[in-house]
Amino acid sequence: MLKKYRYLLLVLAPTILLFIGVCGLSAQIRLGKEVIIRITGYDPMSLLSGHYIRYQIDWENTDCTQFDDNICPKEDFYRALNNGRWGKSGRFYVAEESAYDLDRAIGNSKNDAEIVYSYQKGRRPLAVRLLINGESFQSR
C-alpha cells in the first residue's frame, strides 16, 4: 500500500513543482514595478533556439526616473538578465506565427522598440511584453 503512494507521489511531483514555479513567477510579475527599457541591436531569429529577438539595452534613451534615486541599475540588471554572468544582451521570445510581423516591425528604422519588465530591486527582472512605438506587439 505504501509503495502505491510512493509511485503516485513520483508521478505527481513534476506537476506540483511546475505549479509552484508558475505561481512564483506570477507573484513576482504582480509584485514587481513595471519599467520600460528601450532596446536596440535586434537579432530576430535563431534556427536552434526558435523565434526570438536578441537585443541590447539602450540605457542612453531609457527613462531612468522609473528607478530608485533616478539611477538606472545597469550592472544589477545585466547580471540578473544573464543569470549572474556579465552580459549586455537579453532575449524576448515570440510565437512562430508572429515572427514575420516582428521581423518587419523591428527592421523598420522608424520604429522604436521597448521591453516592459517587472522589476524588483535585487530580483531577476522578468520581460513581460514587447512594445513597438509604444503599442504592445501582441495586440498589433
Secondary structure, 3 states (H helix, E strand, C coil): CHHHHHHHHHHHHHHHHHHHHHHHHHHHHHHCEEEEEEEEEEECCECCCECEEEEEECHHHCCHHHCHHHCCCHHHHHHHHCCCCCCCEEEEECCHHHHHHHHHHHHCCCCCEEEEEEECCCCCCEEEEEEECCEEHHHC
